[in-house]
Amino acid sequence: MLIKNGTVVRPSGACKADVAVRDGRVAWIGSGPDIRPDRVFDASGCAVGCALADVHVHLREPGNPEKETIATGTAAAARGGYTLVCAMPNLNPVPDSPETLALEQGIIDRDACIDVRPYAAITEGRAGRKLVDFAALKDRCAAFSDDGSGVQDDAVMEEAMRRVAACDGILAAHCEDNSYLGGSYLEIPPESEWKQVERDLVLAERTGCHYHVCHISTKESVRLIRAAKARGVRVTCETAPHYLLLTDAMRRDEGRFKMNPPLRGEEDRQELLAGLLDGTIDLIATDHAPHTAEQKSRGLEGSAMGIVGLETAFPLLYTGLVLPGILSLERLWDLMSGSPRRIFGLGGCLEPGAPADIAVFDLERAYRIDSAAFASRGKSTPFDGWTVRGGCVLTIYNGKTVYAQD
């Protein structure tokens, strides 16, 4: 394949160039020997770069295929420009042993159209008490997390960090201190997040563990992590598109506005943006969390937690952050591709000789987000009906086209 006339985006900058793909790899960028491609893709008006990577998605299988499957979730990822996702462990059975992780891996090997790296749990059953055998799982998973549940016991978390550090793994934490929670969804205060971040940063500094903070949403979390990085703590973190583009003032009493952590205030959003600009926040992940339509139809109080995001993340952020001049296109691409690949050791780049994992986004065409057309089984998004630019038009994984816009 020859991808012609596009703007190639790499860490070194962006420039007009052609990209040739041959035998599953990038043959050359810019110019090279004459070829007779089987297919020519005209990328005029488009950005071309290493495909996106998301280290925080929920694919729901095994356990809840009515919400999502490996097949539908990876199809949604491909439509969003992703060729690599890391699947969270809130599954049934929980991937907390080599045997249960192998069950999930078997479905991935059979049904995934892109690269899927599973997480393993921190504690057995994600119950927060007995630790998993980290050494036995380290080489089978992307990282360790009890995502969806914060580890409440300080001693359990500290010992988990010591063991993860000993096997040179990554511990990715859903930070939620249950002692701060009220009786309703609207009573999830900022303290429930940042107080556990504060605790964990002390433990990470003590143990030397690579501690990754999932989906931060509060200004206090950003400030704590910024200060910890300045002290040399081995900490990385992520936020999600909805925390960068929405606030609690925009929330409606609809399930599509319910996620955990919840939307916060404008001061929090501005601090998250500052964290992106100064490097405190290392990457953007979607926290793609599909549910059935019925499970999301019960308003803020009764609906399940979580929204979908794989098919909308790049155009939303390109429209909301790049076009207004808040972020450069190169910085956004690094936050969604280069940085997650580097931090989690996932590999991948757009260079001659590298595997051809490529995404092409149309930066000129405006369109309306229509959740009914999603490939994901989950349709719940607060961005339904938004007009955006930067939709994905082509995704290539290992030289194979896994998505092409009709």
Secondary structure, 3 states (H helix, E strand, C coil): CEEEEEEEEECCEEEEEEEEEECCEEEEECCCCCCCCCCEEECCCEEEEECEEEEEECCCCCCCCCCCCHHHHHHHHHHCCEEEEEECCCCCCCCCCHHHHHHHHHHHHHHCCCEEEECECCEHHHCCCCECCHHHHHHHCCCECCCCCCCCCHHHHHHHHHHHHHCCCEEEECCCCHHHCCCCCCCCCHHHHHHHHHHHHHHHHHHCCEEEECCCCCHHHHHHHHHHHHHCCCEEEEECHHHHHCCHHHCCCCHHHCCCCCCCCHHHHHHHHHHHHHCCCCEECCCECCCCCCCCCCHHHHCCCCCCCCCCHHHHHHHHHHCCCCCCHHHHHHHHHHHHHHHCCCCCCCCCCCECCEEEEEEEEEEECCHHHCCCCCCCCCCCCCEEEEEEEEEEECCEEEEECC
